[in-house]
């Protein structure tokens, strides 16, 4: 029974291969197109792709040209070749500016770049590129239902950039470069004003200010302790119920005690 099943599977495979070779060798444009669509609809993108690629030259300047480029773009997309699919979606828009899929392809071109955006620990080139392209879609199609999705994706990408910037800034604190930490953490607040790490950033600025004061030369200690108290007030006013508030209050008390000693 197992042998019969294997023989049947092998026969179907060989028949399928023979049929596919027939499609590839055929010069009948309509036949090739129909079979390519058939493979595509069966999610057999590896077979559909070479046929659509060949058809791009065979059907140039014909009615089928638009749909061939559209299908080919999605073949690459469904095979996770996002950079190529983004390029092909953009090419569709340039070639068929009045095509029936222009809005969709504009979105997909940007979305494919979004899918190429790597982890926050890696280069952020595609993350920034995706933000630009998604924003361009919103500007071009402000009333599109896809614009809402673009806004969500942009927020996600901004958070990724903010986290990358935050982690880099936090590294200065970890390595005890407190002055650099304060500058870098403040830059995160400026560059990403709506980021979700603001509470911890303000707390680290407070801690960095205190540590910087303690490790300063005598002529700068008092001024930097005053800066620590300012940082505490900013933190307390903005995050009175923070999980860091007890630590922050302890830093404030220690700062005041040190100032009192200096004044005495």
PyMOL commands that set and color helices and strands:
alter all, ss='L'
color gray80, all
select helices_A, chain A and resi 2-25+29-41+45-58+64-78+82-95+102-115+125-140+145-174+178-191+198-214+218-238+245-263
alter helices_A, ss='H'
color red, helices_A
deselect
rebuild
show_as cartoon
